[in-house]
Amino acid sequence: MLYCIAIVVFILGLYYLYSLYYYYPRKVSFALVKEITKPNEDFNNSQWLSFDYVRNKEQLMFYMVDYYKTLPPEMQEEGYGSIFIENLGKELDFKKYDYIITYQKRLKELRHSPYLTKTEDGLYFDKQTPLIPTFDTEITDKVYIYQIKKNNKYRALGP
């Protein structure tokens, strides 16, 4: 009888550990590096629920300048100037940090877990871990750049 109770307790313990691993959201630390004003008065990305995950200067240039040139003419907005972004890229340390860019919303929290990946990410088959953001509710007229410690296991939330 004691043997059966031990097996049941062991199985329940394994289930508890699995549930803890699967459902418990882990937090990722980040720090605000820079606030910049939006590129123009008409610029509005406030309804976007994700962020840009930047690993190098080329990605910074793409997300802040080149992306807006690829949109259809009726959706095009003017991004930042390339000289401004080149100078910004010189200020950032891409050897030690990856960067997260949020538009018109402050980032409150970054979390990840297998459960959040399955329920909130459209790319759950990707090997990198998506970071699930929680934003402040206030809409501002700034673009925020945050840094997180460089590693190759995180990415932005999928579609």
C-alpha positions as CSV (number, residue, x, y, z in Angstrom):
1,M,0.0,0.0,0.0
2,L,2.8,2.4,0.9
3,Y,4.4,1.6,-2.5
4,C,1.2,2.6,-4.4
5,I,1.0,5.9,-2.4
6,A,4.6,6.7,-3.3
7,I,4.0,6.1,-7.0
8,V,0.9,8.3,-6.9
9,V,2.8,11.1,-5.1
10,F,5.7,10.7,-7.6
11,I,3.4,10.9,-10.6
12,L,1.6,14.0,-9.1
13,G,5.0,15.6,-8.4
14,L,6.1,15.0,-12.0
15,Y,2.8,16.5,-13.3
16,Y,3.3,19.5,-11.0
17,L,6.8,20.0,-12.3
18,Y,5.7,19.7,-15.9
19,S,2.8,22.1,-15.4
20,L,5.2,24.6,-13.7
21,Y,7.6,24.3,-16.7
22,Y,4.8,24.5,-19.3
23,Y,2.5,27.2,-17.9
24,Y,4.7,29.4,-15.7
25,P,5.8,32.6,-17.6
26,R,9.5,33.5,-17.3
27,K,10.3,37.2,-17.3
28,V,13.1,38.6,-19.4
29,S,14.9,41.7,-18.1
30,F,15.3,44.7,-20.3
31,A,16.4,48.3,-20.0
32,L,15.3,51.5,-21.7
33,V,18.2,52.8,-23.8
34,K,16.7,55.6,-25.8
35,E,13.5,57.5,-26.5
36,I,13.2,59.2,-29.9
37,T,10.3,61.2,-31.3
38,K,8.3,59.6,-34.0
39,P,9.5,60.4,-37.5
40,N,6.6,62.7,-38.4
41,E,3.2,63.9,-37.2
42,D,1.2,61.4,-39.3
43,F,3.2,58.4,-38.2
44,N,0.9,56.0,-36.2
45,N,2.0,52.5,-35.2
46,S,0.1,52.7,-31.9
47,Q,-2.2,49.8,-32.7
48,W,0.6,47.3,-33.4
49,L,0.7,44.7,-30.7
50,S,4.3,43.6,-31.1
51,F,7.8,45.0,-31.4
52,D,10.8,44.9,-33.7
53,Y,13.7,42.6,-32.5
54,V,17.0,44.0,-33.7
55,R,20.2,42.1,-33.7
56,N,22.5,44.3,-35.8
57,K,22.8,47.6,-37.6
58,E,21.4,46.3,-40.9
59,Q,18.1,45.2,-39.1
60,L,18.0,48.6,-37.4
61,M,18.2,50.3,-40.8
62,F,15.6,48.0,-42.3
63,Y,13.0,48.5,-39.5
64,M,13.4,52.2,-39.1
65,V,14.0,53.3,-42.7
66,D,13.7,50.6,-45.5
67,Y,10.5,48.9,-44.3
68,Y,8.4,51.9,-45.0
69,K,9.6,52.0,-48.6
70,T,8.4,48.4,-49.2
71,L,4.7,49.2,-48.3
72,P,2.1,49.8,-51.1
73,P,1.8,53.5,-52.0
74,E,-1.5,53.9,-50.2
75,M,0.0,52.6,-46.9
76,Q,3.4,54.2,-47.1
77,E,4.5,56.3,-44.2
78,E,7.7,58.2,-44.0
79,G,10.3,56.5,-41.7
80,Y,13.4,58.0,-40.3
81,G,16.3,59.4,-42.3
82,S,19.1,57.0,-43.0
83,I,21.8,59.3,-41.6
84,F,19.9,59.6,-38.3
85,I,19.6,55.8,-38.0
86,E,23.3,55.3,-38.9
87,N,24.2,57.7,-36.1
88,L,21.8,55.9,-33.7
89,G,23.4,52.6,-34.7
90,K,26.8,53.9,-33.7
91,E,25.5,54.6,-30.2
92,L,24.1,51.1,-29.7
93,D,26.3,48.1,-28.7
94,F,25.3,45.2,-30.9
95,K,28.1,43.0,-29.7
96,K,26.7,42.8,-26.1
97,Y,23.0,43.5,-26.6
98,D,20.0,42.9,-28.8
99,Y,17.5,45.7,-29.1
100,I,13.7,45.9,-29.0
101,I,11.9,48.8,-30.6
102,T,8.4,49.7,-29.6
103,Y,6.3,52.3,-31.3
104,Q,4.3,54.8,-29.2
105,K,3.9,52.4,-26.3
106,R,6.2,51.8,-23.3
107,L,7.1,48.2,-22.6
108,K,6.1,47.0,-19.2
109,E,7.1,43.3,-19.3
110,L,8.6,40.6,-21.5
111,R,7.6,37.0,-20.8
112,H,7.9,33.6,-22.4
113,S,6.8,30.0,-21.7
114,P,5.8,27.0,-23.9
115,Y,2.2,27.7,-23.1
116,L,2.4,31.4,-24.2
117,T,4.2,30.3,-27.3
118,K,1.4,27.9,-28.3
119,T,-1.4,30.3,-27.5
120,E,-0.1,33.7,-28.5
121,D,2.5,33.1,-31.2
122,G,1.7,32.2,-34.8
123,L,5.2,30.6,-35.3
124,Y,5.2,28.0,-32.5
125,F,7.3,25.7,-34.7
126,D,10.2,28.1,-34.8
127,K,13.1,27.1,-32.6
128,Q,13.7,30.5,-31.1
129,T,11.6,31.6,-28.1
130,P,9.1,34.4,-28.8
131,L,9.0,37.1,-26.3
132,I,5.4,38.1,-25.3
133,P,5.1,41.8,-24.5
134,T,2.9,43.6,-22.1
135,F,2.6,47.3,-22.9
136,D,1.6,50.3,-20.9
137,T,-1.9,51.6,-21.9
138,E,-0.7,55.1,-22.6
139,I,-0.2,56.1,-26.2
140,T,2.7,58.5,-26.6
141,D,4.4,60.3,-29.5
142,K,7.8,58.5,-29.0
143,V,9.6,55.4,-30.2
144,Y,11.3,53.4,-27.5
145,I,14.5,51.4,-27.8
146,Y,15.2,48.8,-25.1
147,Q,18.2,46.5,-24.7
148,I,18.3,42.9,-23.6
149,K,21.4,40.7,-23.2
150,K,22.5,39.2,-26.5
151,N,21.8,35.6,-27.1
152,N,20.4,33.7,-30.0
153,K,17.3,32.2,-28.4
154,Y,14.8,35.0,-28.5
155,R,12.8,36.6,-31.2
156,A,9.7,38.8,-31.7
157,L,6.2,37.5,-31.5
158,G,4.9,35.9,-34.7
159,P,1.8,36.9,-36.6
